[in-house]
Amino acid sequence: MTYFIDRRANAKHKSAVNRQRFLDRYRTHIKRSVEEAVNRRSITDMERGEKVSIPARDISEPVFQHGPGGKRTIVSPGNKEFVEGDRIRRPGGGDGGGGAGEGGSSNQGEGMDEFAFTLSREEFLDFVFDGLELPHLERKALVDLDEVRPVRAGVSRDGVPARINIVRSMREAYARRIAMRAPIRRALREALEALEEEESKDPVLRNPARIAELRAEIERLEKRLEAVPYIDTYDLRYNNLINQPQPSSKAVMFCVMDVSGSMTQAHKDIAKRFFLLLYLFLERNYEKVELVFVRHHTAAKEVDEEEFFYSRETGGTIVSSALTLVDEIISKRYPPGQWNLYVAQASDGDNWDDDSVTCREQLVKTLMPRLQYYTYVEITPHAHQALWEEYESVAAEYPERFAMRQIVEAGDIYPVFRELFKRRVSH
Amino acid sequence: MTRRKPIATGSDWNFEVLEAYESELARLADEYRLDIYPNQIEIITTEQMMDAYASVGMPVGYHHWSFGKQFLAVEQAYRRGQMGLAYELVINSDPCIAYLMEENTLMMQVLVMAHACYGHNSFFKGNYLFRTWTDASSIVDYLVFARKYVAECEERHGVTAVEQLLDACHALQNYGVDRYKRPSPISAEEEMRRQNERAEYLQAQVNTLWRTIPDRKPADALPDGLDTEEDPLGLHGGGRYPPEPQENLLYFIEKNAPLLAPWQREIVRIVRKLAQYFYPQRQTQVMNEGWASFWHYTLMNRLYDEGLVDEGLMLEFLQSHTAVVNQPGFDSPYYSGINPYALGFAMFSDIKRMCQDPTDEDREWFPDTAGSDWLDVVHFAMRNFKDESFIQQFLSPKVIRDLKLFTVVDDDQEDMLEVGAIHDERGYRRIRDSLATQYALSVREPNIQVYAANIRGDRSLTLHHVQDSRRPLARSVYPVMRHLHQLWGFPVRMESVLEDDGVARRYQWPLPDEEAKGH
């Protein structure tokens, strides 16, 4: 007796739990690989999985086994030239253990020093952002929100045909039919009984007029019964949708970068990675993320990505010009009620001295109150200048929403990024 | 000459065609007296096959990271094309569950049905080890019970606690089998009902054994070197607990470990039961694969003889079959030990040859077999042997010559390896002995037993490792001892004993201080 069962439609990923357990167990190993990968990878290259290797000895499942030594006899196939009593030099290092058949019960590919496997893109990004928290993730308050989303809200009597709730409609129709037919049926039954009674009388006692009357009545009632509609317009019920205001799931990220002569391409690459990490991070938390690139030297300009990263300028630096532009763009295009606003600024710390004070005032007074978060990274191995000091006082005023760090080389980015966004335990 | 009327041609399959072939196979298998469990053939996708692989082919299993590791390894190997997924997976259960992958060609599906649903299936039902040690009808129920129980424990005691316990049990699972006693089969419900009783009862017993206040009249044991004051007449002198060495480490732990909670004992038991279930498979690789290959070969040829498959399919089959039973030589880059399919297939085919067409050599070596009814002999061989004894009994000089087997003696007291025997008159028997020994589990795995539990003193546990031909333990002994220590709760020691009774080496965990620095 044989059964065939088609299981192809069954759930895949039966091992998902076990896979996750494995990843959890070797979290530290995997994290190390992921961190290396983030530092190594090119900027456009974050959105894919990663091959991870773990030293096999770290994840072995030990069992009692024979070690090398002692005396053993190994049977092997494929003898070509040996005869009994031949003496052979020991193969270097090992003891030719390959001949021992499926020795022991090491269930892993033997002889592998590294246990290698591939993380999926999601797993990879999970590890990249593991333990990080988007600052002030509390979505924009509901007040003055234009963003709405239709949600189900029971059933209603009117609506469009596409939203008919069939079950409810049929139930209404059924109830109505019962209600409308019951009195007619009752009358009909009474008429039928009367007729039967009349007809069962002795022929001489029958009243032909009465019988005719009853017959007519029955016919009328049967017609009425049939006339009760099976379904009527007022039986129809529709799934009701109402528009509910939603916390904003949109975010806009302003990338602000100094492109004055002092910023080299290496500086820009570092900045780019930082922006990219932030972008990926936001993307995982909001449904929609828009990017605005603002670059500045002595004047600020909104540009596209290509120009942002790769065109070169010369001249001095006025940071406040960029802050003013960001402020303008926010007012024009991104009303804070509907957008979560993030600014990331990268610079080498150069600024015209008297401009730094302007920057601070601008930030504290106009910009910070409207922003979710402001990050500033200074890419320089040198001592800080006026801008840093002014920013420090901004940070003191908005400790929750303003973060600044120094980056010296590419390898610093990831740790700095983690530092900036690490989950805050206390409240 | 039969007119060819193949059931289907080409490489595409559908369920009607599979069913048609299956019923033909059933008819032929019946002719050959293959007694089988009902077949449950499941068509699955590649992804599901990898899942099945990762859970050692069990349809349900408890969760553990090691299965995840297995999955990742399989996935990686498969993606890189290092490994085709084995084209079949079959489970020793009643009904016998076999998986067919959807992307197999028609030929593969027919081959797999012949191999798994008739070959392996009849082996599971017929071989004495499986008959004695496994209970095909209750295994799936038991797995369901195990999965539920482990999940409940995870909820109640935390995933980490359960995981550590399972790690420890897995390290010892090869020593969680009874080699001589047969356990009585019970169903999952029964198991569940008993489990509660057992938990209470067991704890009570363990408590008795480990009472804090020593019993003034020790029933059995004074561990070695304990003061004789308590037993001045020496009535119980030399007694140990356990009185006899115990080979089933997990069983001993389940019943005797002082500190385990009842749920922990139950999990030890689950791992032990599953190890026991897989125990026959570990001892019959050559026979099982050889038997299945022998029958897929025979059945496919019958299908061809009757014209039910066409030449194209047959050629594809022969190519696949040849690859499966290929044995690369020891010096080939593809060599990875003796291929159990090759050896097993060669031996079963040779038994048939000896019966049908015996030579003088066969008559001399196998007087009982030569010229008998081949079907009787192969059935007899399948039923009554395991790899070790099967090779000892049936490995013929012809197979040794065909495979050009030879032995190499590796003695660490000699500078050079020595060729011990080759495929000649003087070598046949020695090669046969060596090969049989090579498949004996007792030789493949170190011989380790519970020697003594110091129930009056420091509660330490002492194991004995009896060295075979002076072969020492690998360094993995330390991590395994650590796991054992975790289960036992008190120091564990191991004495590596030479065959002539001297102690070659002692291990212990936790490590003594000065040695701890060295590790």
Chai-1 contact restraints between the chains, C-beta under 6 A:
chainA,res_idxA,chainB,res_idxB,connection_type,confidence,min_distance_angstrom,max_distance_angstrom,comment,restraint_id
A,M1,B,P38,contact,1.0,0.0,6.0,A-B,restraint_1
A,T2,B,E22,contact,1.0,0.0,6.0,A-B,restraint_2
A,T2,B,N39,contact,1.0,0.0,6.0,A-B,restraint_3
A,Y3,B,Q40,contact,1.0,0.0,6.0,A-B,restraint_4
A,F4,B,F15,contact,1.0,0.0,6.0,A-B,restraint_5
A,F4,B,I41,contact,1.0,0.0,6.0,A-B,restraint_6
A,I5,B,E42,contact,1.0,0.0,6.0,A-B,restraint_7
A,D6,B,I43,contact,1.0,0.0,6.0,A-B,restraint_8
A,R7,B,E42,contact,1.0,0.0,6.0,A-B,restraint_9
A,R7,B,I44,contact,1.0,0.0,6.0,A-B,restraint_10
A,R8,B,I43,contact,1.0,0.0,6.0,A-B,restraint_11
A,R8,B,T45,contact,1.0,0.0,6.0,A-B,restraint_12
A,R8,B,E102,contact,1.0,0.0,6.0,A-B,restraint_13
A,K12,B,E47,contact,1.0,0.0,6.0,A-B,restraint_14
A,K14,B,D51,contact,1.0,0.0,6.0,A-B,restraint_15
A,S15,B,D51,contact,1.0,0.0,6.0,A-B,restraint_16
A,S15,B,A54,contact,1.0,0.0,6.0,A-B,restraint_17
A,S15,B,F71,contact,1.0,0.0,6.0,A-B,restraint_18
A,V17,B,H63,contact,1.0,0.0,6.0,A-B,restraint_19
A,N18,B,H63,contact,1.0,0.0,6.0,A-B,restraint_20
A,N18,B,F67,contact,1.0,0.0,6.0,A-B,restraint_21
A,N18,B,G68,contact,1.0,0.0,6.0,A-B,restraint_22
A,R19,B,G68,contact,1.0,0.0,6.0,A-B,restraint_23
A,R19,B,F71,contact,1.0,0.0,6.0,A-B,restraint_24
A,R21,B,W65,contact,1.0,0.0,6.0,A-B,restraint_25
A,R21,B,G68,contact,1.0,0.0,6.0,A-B,restraint_26
A,F22,B,W65,contact,1.0,0.0,6.0,A-B,restraint_27
A,F22,B,G68,contact,1.0,0.0,6.0,A-B,restraint_28
A,F22,B,K69,contact,1.0,0.0,6.0,A-B,restraint_29
A,R25,B,W65,contact,1.0,0.0,6.0,A-B,restraint_30
A,E61,B,S66,contact,1.0,0.0,6.0,A-B,restraint_31
A,E61,B,H170,contact,1.0,0.0,6.0,A-B,restraint_32
A,P62,B,A171,contact,1.0,0.0,6.0,A-B,restraint_33
A,P62,B,S476,contact,1.0,0.0,6.0,A-B,restraint_34
A,P62,B,P479,contact,1.0,0.0,6.0,A-B,restraint_35
A,P62,B,V480,contact,1.0,0.0,6.0,A-B,restraint_36
A,V63,B,A171,contact,1.0,0.0,6.0,A-B,restraint_37
A,V63,B,N174,contact,1.0,0.0,6.0,A-B,restraint_38
A,F64,B,P446,contact,1.0,0.0,6.0,A-B,restraint_39
A,F64,B,I448,contact,1.0,0.0,6.0,A-B,restraint_40
A,F64,B,V480,contact,1.0,0.0,6.0,A-B,restraint_41
A,Q65,B,A474,contact,1.0,0.0,6.0,A-B,restraint_42
A,Q65,B,S476,contact,1.0,0.0,6.0,A-B,restraint_43
A,H66,B,P446,contact,1.0,0.0,6.0,A-B,restraint_44
A,H66,B,R471,contact,1.0,0.0,6.0,A-B,restraint_45
A,G67,B,P472,contact,1.0,0.0,6.0,A-B,restraint_46
A,G67,B,L473,contact,1.0,0.0,6.0,A-B,restraint_47
A,G67,B,A474,contact,1.0,0.0,6.0,A-B,restraint_48
A,G69,B,D412,contact,1.0,0.0,6.0,A-B,restraint_49
A,G69,B,P472,contact,1.0,0.0,6.0,A-B,restraint_50
A,G70,B,S469,contact,1.0,0.0,6.0,A-B,restraint_51
A,G70,B,R470,contact,1.0,0.0,6.0,A-B,restraint_52
A,G70,B,R471,contact,1.0,0.0,6.0,A-B,restraint_53
A,K71,B,D411,contact,1.0,0.0,6.0,A-B,restraint_54
A,K71,B,S469,contact,1.0,0.0,6.0,A-B,restraint_55
A,K71,B,R470,contact,1.0,0.0,6.0,A-B,restraint_56
A,R72,B,D410,contact,1.0,0.0,6.0,A-B,restraint_57
A,T73,B,T407,contact,1.0,0.0,6.0,A-B,restraint_58
A,T73,B,V409,contact,1.0,0.0,6.0,A-B,restraint_59
A,T73,B,G420,contact,1.0,0.0,6.0,A-B,restraint_60
A,T73,B,S434,contact,1.0,0.0,6.0,A-B,restraint_61
A,I74,B,V408,contact,1.0,0.0,6.0,A-B,restraint_62
A,V75,B,L405,contact,1.0,0.0,6.0,A-B,restraint_63
A,V75,B,T407,contact,1.0,0.0,6.0,A-B,restraint_64
A,V75,B,S434,contact,1.0,0.0,6.0,A-B,restraint_65
A,V75,B,L435,contact,1.0,0.0,6.0,A-B,restraint_66
A,V75,B,Q438,contact,1.0,0.0,6.0,A-B,restraint_67
A,S76,B,F330,contact,1.0,0.0,6.0,A-B,restraint_68
A,P77,B,Q327,contact,1.0,0.0,6.0,A-B,restraint_69
A,P77,B,G329,contact,1.0,0.0,6.0,A-B,restraint_70
A,P77,B,L403,contact,1.0,0.0,6.0,A-B,restraint_71
A,P77,B,L405,contact,1.0,0.0,6.0,A-B,restraint_72
A,G78,B,G329,contact,1.0,0.0,6.0,A-B,restraint_73
A,G78,B,F330,contact,1.0,0.0,6.0,A-B,restraint_74
A,G78,B,K404,contact,1.0,0.0,6.0,A-B,restraint_75
A,N79,B,K404,contact,1.0,0.0,6.0,A-B,restraint_76
A,N79,B,F406,contact,1.0,0.0,6.0,A-B,restraint_77
A,N79,B,I422,contact,1.0,0.0,6.0,A-B,restraint_78
A,F82,B,F406,contact,1.0,0.0,6.0,A-B,restraint_79
A,F82,B,V419,contact,1.0,0.0,6.0,A-B,restraint_80
A,V83,B,I422,contact,1.0,0.0,6.0,A-B,restraint_81
A,E84,B,V419,contact,1.0,0.0,6.0,A-B,restraint_82
A,E84,B,A421,contact,1.0,0.0,6.0,A-B,restraint_83
A,E84,B,I422,contact,1.0,0.0,6.0,A-B,restraint_84
A,D86,B,V419,contact,1.0,0.0,6.0,A-B,restraint_85
A,R87,B,M416,contact,1.0,0.0,6.0,A-B,restraint_86
A,R87,B,E418,contact,1.0,0.0,6.0,A-B,restraint_87
A,I88,B,L417,contact,1.0,0.0,6.0,A-B,restraint_88
A,R90,B,L417,contact,1.0,0.0,6.0,A-B,restraint_89
A,D95,B,D410,contact,1.0,0.0,6.0,A-B,restraint_90
A,G101,B,G337,contact,1.0,0.0,6.0,A-B,restraint_91
A,G101,B,I338,contact,1.0,0.0,6.0,A-B,restraint_92
A,G101,B,Q438,contact,1.0,0.0,6.0,A-B,restraint_93
A,S105,B,N174,contact,1.0,0.0,6.0,A-B,restraint_94
A,F117,B,L72,contact,1.0,0.0,6.0,A-B,restraint_95
A,F117,B,Q76,contact,1.0,0.0,6.0,A-B,restraint_96
